[in-house]
């Protein structure tokens, strides 16, 4: 119907539906007359793989794309073109205010994990969404509609909640000491899971397994419980039963938590350790969620954990039952002795009666009666004794059967030698013996290698009379020189006689070797995986199949300044530059929907507030035909971006700079062709020669940079007269400038180096001094010896250099552009100079004050650098050529004074000595004075920031007063050294020592 409209092209199924729909029946009317802002929004939506909806006009008429079409469920495609209130009557009351605020006030909203209870699959469903609402602005500035980008997060939110429930169950598996307590624990855990398990019932099977006893339940009344019980009876009881349509199958619908009735539940058998069904757990599903495979697995896991809690409690009860049986046997033995004594007394009484019979006939009748009575009592006593003996045998047999058939290992030890009184096959099997080998023998005579691990525990139980519980205890025994090892859950139960005396210890052993090894293997794999990921210098991350971030490596935490779990909780959106977010979200959604590689670039916000460009790439791990996770990396390309920008700027500058002398040469050549005046022709030739020299210098600079990048810049290191070279360079430069170049100080010495390359450095320094002092009249050159090094300086009185430019002047392609004037050149001279000086083991720095001029320095060592030996070293005092350190005992801090030029080795040696003295003194403050430093120690800045400062903090450093060197280069190096520092140390910079000491006196306590 509207196939020809460009903004409606493409878009898959929704594009076709929008084109074919009769829009005249809606408030939007014909698409031919839709405003441009709506057309643009629809075009963006249809071409996007990200779920997007558009709510247009005062009635918020709904349009959406293919990716969004799954969100309304069965309301699609009916929802297309309907007002928002008609599509979402069940949630519109809560959303209306936000939508109107966007439409009438231009507000924007983002709601992460917002709960929305939608009716989209025939029932009200618990859903969660991460959505944004943004105004669609027309050219005239008015808002015509709402742009809604949304991602459903229901799966993640609900799974996190269910994971918390499973974790709560796991935390309780070993806590119950009786089945009654276990039932109470299970009921308490199920009660807090009401969002996912609105009602629950637990039936326990009686011993004959034919009758089921209701143990606990929730929410349901007696009529509803009877209905569920009947449904249970109707099943076979052996398999999991999925109950559906419960709202119609029960006499009264179950209304639990939600206003809608529960419609689904699972009846799950609960087995004991031998796999015998001991009960059934009925777990209802939320009225606002249907049972899918994930939901089913969650309910099955809850039932499995329930069984584990009950089985562990039963094992503990078994230990107690054994104790009770032993006490009963002891009581029966005492009763047997009492009855035997009673029979003896009766016999004695009978004998006395017989004697009386012979003595007195008159008392015969009475004696006979007494005898009959006594005989009757004796008969009753003998019957009672026989019954007691039978009961004793039956009790002992029952208990021994219980021990013998138990699936866990059980052993009873008595006496100081731990004699085995009772042992079952399960225990004997654990240690590779038979019960016959163990019975009535000292246990540790048979397995002496286990004595060190277990004898002390048994002795403690005998001493305290309290049970002991050990979990995942490692054990090792030898059998025919072949070791048997594993892990056990152990219960040590004290055994008491009838009089309360401790006589032994009963031990229950559950073999958990398989579970422990599996967990250890998983943990080892996880540790190796995380080690490898943390060892990678890039940011590394993983996401679940739905695209939710679930892991980041340590590099991400270091870059962002947050712990890994906190970053995972916030997601990338909290750190991606707002301008980059839409495009990278679109690319991510396309990767998720297609299962193909994710590749894009975006800026990420670092801990210092700055954004850095990153190249991100993620690929899916596919297992059994499905994506199980995404593995991604973010590579920092900020420097590459800056280099590309500099390169582009350089190419623009180079084309101009190369073109300028060529244009001059061409112009003067044309003038020479036209002119017959020899004097003018000579002038033109001179001017052309100047341009040729300029062009030659530009080309040589380009060639040198190319050689430096390739590592092929050659050097001819030979002894030469440095003073003469310096004079020659000054004289050559003087010929081409009106500035007065003064060689104010020079040292007459011979050094080893590449004369031409070092002269090139001098020429570059002089060229810069002349270039950046256009109104100046003088340039001063000095050289002098400083210890074992030669220092050369070139001073101008020009425009000076801003501090932010100082440290980058020696970078490749770097140029300073002044708003008032433009300087020629490619920005390569100082970069080439720095590389030449590095090849000569030299260093360089700058002193500059805007408006007053700059001084460029370089330093050449005359010998191999050697860290100075200490001139003085005493208790809490140290001094050498580079540093003085002592403890100010009055103020409780270290005083540190750096002196002269600092090499990397000198800085490291001084820093480590400072660390040693900080640890020895126990102070927490340092007064670090750089006032007397010459040049810069910028090459040691990274070491100081990344290694030395953390070590100082670990040693107790809390306050660090840093007095700047006069050198801007050194000040920048100092700030760079502490820029990467994290932790509790406070660093403050000062320009004078007095202020620094005043600050140290005012903060903290040493």
Secondary structure, DSSP 8 states (H G I E B T S, - for coil): --TT-GGGS--HHHHHHHHHS-GGGSTT--GGG--HHHHHHHHHHHH-SS-EEEEETTTTEEEE-GGGTTTTGGGTTTTTTSBHHHHTTTTHHHHHHHHHHHHHH---EEEEEEEEEEE-SSSEEEEEEEEEEEEEE-TTS-EEEEEEEEEE-HHHHHHHHHHHHHHHHHTTTTT-SSHHHHHHHHHHHHHTTTTT-S-EEEEEE-TTSS-EEEEEE-S--HHHHHHHHHHHHHS-SSS-EEE--HHHHSSS----SSSS----EEEEEEE-TTS-EEEEEEEE--TTS---HHHHHHHHHHHHHHHHHHHHHHHHHHHHHHHHHHHHHHHHHHHHHHHHHHHHHHHHHHHHHHHHHHH-GGGHHHHHHHHHHHHHHHHHHHHHHHHHHHHHHHHHHHHHHHHHH-SSEEEEEETTTTEEEEE-HHHHHHTT--HHHHTTSBHHHH-GGGHHHHHHHHHHHHHH---EEEEEEEEEEEETTEEEEEEEEEEEEEEE-TTS-EEEEEEEEEE-HHHHHHHHHHHHHHHHHHHHHHHSSSEEEEE-TT--EEEE-HHHHHHHTS-HHHHHHH-GGGTB-HHHHHHHHHHHHHHHHHT--EEEEEEEE-TTS-EEEEEEEEEEEEETTEEEEEEEEEEE-HHHHHHHHHHHHHHHHHHHHHHHHHHHHHHHHHHHHH---HHHHHHHHHHHHHHHHHHHHHHHHHHHHHHHHHT------EEEEHHHHHHHHHHHHHTT-SSEEEEEE----EEEE-HHHHHHHHHHHHHHHHHT-TT--EEEEEEEEETTEEEEEEEE-SS---HHHHTTTTSTT----BTTB---S-S-HHHHHHHHHHHTT-EEEEEEETTTEEEEEEEEESS-------SEEETTEEE-SSEEEEEETTTTEEEEEEEEE--HHHHHHHHHHHHHHHHHH---EEEEEEEEEES--GGGHHHIIIIIHHHHHHTT--EEEEE--S-HHHHHHHHHHHHT--SS-EEEEESSHHHHHHHHHHS---
